């Protein structure tokens, strides 16, 4: 017979395991996420869900997929590109890439080296993706690829492109990467309105003071 009052000793509350979380914490987290989704628009919800399981990759442009690039450009851009454009694209190597979203070609970037104004410049001829796949980081991946090439090369003075003056979303996009409007070309585009284009440029090297002085002397 056991001594004592016979009352059961108080049970000690066990601390939850470090790898476990109380159910109410999961409930609160779920409710917070649900409220977050309720506050989003339909397009924003689509963006969140797609990005959570997406895979963006860049691939080479080759004679076997050059027609795919042509079809993309025809849909994405309001201007058409001739056969010489695509012939040149096949010769620029890493400066031309197709963008794949979950193994589907949805965009492309095409550049060329330009020696003008006594500088070595990289010209972005085209960079774009299909409308349903925008705001998913595809344009950012393509532009970063181009910027990384310039950085590794180390000899480019700047990188530039033309953008239709009405394309505010594209202008805002490039400004986030340090591009600035340096000039506006009147009647740059044929058969589309507005015909004017901004020249956006990102300097990769600090301008040489000696060169600037020479330019000023020439202007005077």
C-alpha positions in Angstrom: 0.0 0.0 0.0 1.4 3.3 -1.1 1.6 6.1 1.4 0.4 9.7 0.9 -2.9 11.4 0.6 -3.9 9.3 -2.5 -4.2 12.5 -4.7 -2.5 12.2 -8.0 0.6 14.5 -8.4 0.1 17.5 -10.7 1.1 16.7 -14.3 3.9 18.8 -15.7 3.1 20.5 -19.0 5.5 19.3 -21.6 7.1 21.9 -23.9 6.4 21.4 -27.6 9.1 19.7 -29.5 11.5 22.2 -31.2 10.6 20.7 -34.6 6.8 21.0 -33.9 4.6 24.0 -33.9 1.2 24.3 -32.1 -1.8 23.9 -34.3 -3.0 27.5 -33.6 0.2 28.9 -35.1 -0.6 27.0 -38.4 -4.1 28.2 -38.3 -3.1 31.9 -37.8 -0.5 31.6 -40.6 -3.1 30.1 -42.9 -5.6 32.8 -42.1 -3.0 35.5 -42.7 -2.1 34.0 -46.1 -5.8 33.8 -47.0 -6.4 37.4 -46.2 -3.3 38.4 -48.3 -4.7 36.6 -51.3 -8.1 38.2 -50.8 -6.5 41.6 -51.1 -4.8 40.8 -54.4 -6.3 41.3 -57.8 -6.9 38.3 -60.1 -3.7 39.1 -62.1 -1.7 39.4 -58.9 -2.9 36.0 -57.6 -2.0 34.5 -61.0 1.5 36.1 -60.7 2.0 34.7 -57.2 0.9 31.2 -58.1 2.9 31.0 -61.3 6.1 32.3 -59.8 6.0 29.7 -57.0 6.5 26.9 -59.5 8.1 28.5 -62.6 11.4 27.8 -64.3 13.0 30.5 -66.5 15.9 29.5 -68.7 17.8 31.1 -71.6 18.8 29.1 -74.7 20.9 29.6 -77.8 19.5 30.9 -81.1 20.3 28.3 -83.8 19.3 27.6 -87.4 16.9 25.0 -86.0 14.9 27.5 -83.9 15.4 30.8 -85.8 11.8 30.5 -87.2 10.6 30.4 -83.6 12.4 33.7 -83.0 10.8 35.2 -86.1 7.3 34.2 -84.9 7.9 35.6 -81.4 9.1 38.9 -82.8 6.1 39.2 -85.1 3.8 38.9 -82.1 5.7 41.0 -79.6 6.9 44.0 -81.7 4.9 46.4 -83.9 7.8 46.5 -86.4 9.1 43.7 -88.8 12.6 42.6 -89.2 14.2 41.5 -92.5 16.2 38.4 -93.3 19.5 40.1 -92.8 18.5 40.8 -89.2 18.0 37.1 -88.5 21.2 36.2 -90.5 23.2 38.5 -88.3 21.5 37.2 -85.1 22.9 33.7 -85.9 26.4 35.2 -85.8 26.4 37.0 -82.5 26.6 34.0 -80.2 25.8 34.7 -76.5 24.3 38.1 -77.5 21.2 36.5 -78.8 19.0 34.2 -76.5 15.6 32.7 -76.5 13.8 32.8 -73.2 11.9 29.7 -72.0 9.2 29.6 -69.4 8.7 26.0 -68.2 10.3 24.8 -71.5 8.0 27.1 -73.7 9.7 29.8 -75.8 8.1 33.0 -74.7 10.6 35.8 -75.5 14.0 36.7 -76.8 16.9 39.2 -76.6 19.1 40.1 -79.6 22.1 42.4 -79.4 25.1 43.4 -81.5 28.4 45.2 -81.0 28.4 48.7 -82.3 31.6 50.8 -82.8 30.4 54.4 -83.1 31.2 57.8 -81.5 34.7 56.5 -80.9 33.3 54.0 -78.5 32.6 50.3 -78.2 28.9 50.0 -77.5 26.4 47.2 -77.1 23.1 47.8 -78.9 20.0 46.0 -77.8 18.1 45.4 -81.1 15.2 43.5 -79.5 14.2 42.4 -76.0 10.7 41.3 -75.2 8.3 38.5 -74.2 4.8 37.5 -74.9 2.2 39.6 -73.0 0.8 36.8 -70.8 4.3 36.1 -69.5 5.3 39.6 -68.5 6.0 40.7 -64.9 7.4 37.2 -64.2 11.0 38.1 -64.2 11.7 37.0 -67.8 12.8 40.4 -69.1 15.0 40.9 -66.0 16.7 37.6 -66.7 17.4 38.5 -70.3 18.7 42.0 -69.5 20.9 40.7 -66.7 22.4 38.2 -69.1 23.4 41.0 -71.4 24.7 43.2 -68.6 26.8 40.3 -67.3 28.4 39.9 -70.7 29.3 43.5 -70.8 30.7 43.4 -67.2 32.8 40.3 -67.9 34.1 41.7 -71.2 35.2 45.0 -69.5 35.7 46.9 -72.8 32.2 48.3 -73.5 31.7 52.0 -72.9 27.9 51.8 -72.8 24.8 49.8 -73.7 21.8 51.4 -75.5 18.6 50.8 -77.3 15.6 52.6 -78.9 12.2 52.6 -77.3 9.0 54.0 -78.7 8.1 57.2 -76.8 4.6 55.8 -75.9 6.0 52.6 -74.3 6.1 53.9 -70.7 6.3 50.4 -69.2 9.5 49.6 -71.1 11.0 53.0 -70.3 10.3 52.4 -66.6 11.8 48.9 -66.8 15.1 50.1 -68.2 15.3 53.0 -65.8 15.3 50.5 -62.9 18.6 49.2 -64.3 20.3 52.6 -64.6 19.3 53.5 -68.2 18.6 57.1 -69.0 17.0 58.9 -71.9 19.8 60.7 -73.7 18.1 61.6 -77.0 14.8 61.5 -78.9 14.8 60.5 -82.5 12.1 62.0 -84.6 10.4 59.8 -87.1 12.6 56.8 -86.2 9.9 54.2 -86.9 8.2 53.7 -90.2 4.5 52.9 -90.6 3.7 53.0 -86.8 2.5 55.8 -84.5 4.0 57.5 -82.6 7.0 57.3 -84.9 9.4 58.9 -82.5 11.8 56.9 -80.3 13.8 57.6 -77.1 17.4 56.5 -77.0 18.0 54.9 -73.6 21.6 54.4 -72.5 23.5 53.0 -69.6 27.1 54.1 -69.2 29.5 51.3 -68.2 32.6 53.5 -68.0 33.1 56.9 -66.5 33.5 59.5 -69.3 37.1 60.6 -69.9 37.6 64.3 -69.0 40.1 64.6 -71.7 37.7 63.4 -74.4 35.0 65.7 -73.1 37.4 68.7 -73.4 38.2 67.7 -77.0 34.5 67.5 -77.8 33.9 70.9 -76.3 36.8 72.4 -78.3 35.4 70.9 -81.5 31.9 72.2 -80.8 33.3 75.7 -80.3 
